[in-house]
Amino acid sequence: MDENQRKMTEERLDVLQKELADLKLRWPAHSIKPAMLIELEELEKEIDKLRQLLGKNKSV
């Protein structure tokens, strides 16, 4: 991965982490909609994938 690709990947990771934080702020205490669960899973998978590419294996 060259420097430009790495920077773009880091920027994408930052955006996804902000989206995940926003989702968690909107998370209801009860009656979670299936769409929110799907969004959570998709964000977490993409974040994990990007972290592996960057060599950052931290959990969410």
C-alpha positions in Angstrom: 0.0 0.0 0.0 1.5 3.3 -1.0 1.3 6.5 1.1 -1.6 7.9 -0.9 -3.7 4.7 -0.5 -2.8 4.6 3.2 -3.9 8.2 3.8 -7.2 7.5 1.9 -7.8 4.4 4.0 -7.1 6.2 7.2 -9.5 9.0 6.2 -12.2 6.4 5.4 -11.6 4.7 8.7 -12.0 8.1 10.5 -15.3 8.7 8.7 -16.6 5.2 9.6 -15.6 5.6 13.2 -17.5 8.9 13.4 -20.6 7.2 11.8 -20.4 4.4 14.3 -20.2 6.9 17.2 -23.2 8.8 15.8 -25.1 5.5 15.5 -24.4 4.7 19.1 -25.6 8.1 20.2 -28.9 7.5 18.4 -29.2 3.9 19.8 -32.5 3.5 21.7 -32.6 1.8 25.1 -35.4 -0.5 23.9 -37.0 -1.6 20.6 -34.0 -1.4 18.4 -34.9 -1.3 14.7 -33.4 -4.1 12.5 -32.0 -1.4 10.1 -29.9 0.0 13.0 -28.5 -3.5 13.8 -27.6 -4.0 10.2 -25.9 -0.6 10.0 -24.0 -1.4 13.2 -22.8 -4.8 11.8 -21.8 -3.2 8.4 -19.9 -0.4 10.1 -18.0 -2.7 12.4 -17.1 -5.1 9.6 -15.8 -2.3 7.4 -13.8 -0.7 10.3 -12.3 -4.1 11.1 -11.3 -4.6 7.5 -9.7 -1.2 7.2 -7.8 -1.7 10.5 -6.4 -5.0 9.2 -5.2 -3.2 6.1 -3.5 -0.6 8.2 -2.2 -3.1 10.7 -4.3 -1.7 13.5 -6.1 -4.6 15.1 -8.0 -2.8 17.8 -11.5 -3.8 18.8 -14.5 -1.4 18.5 
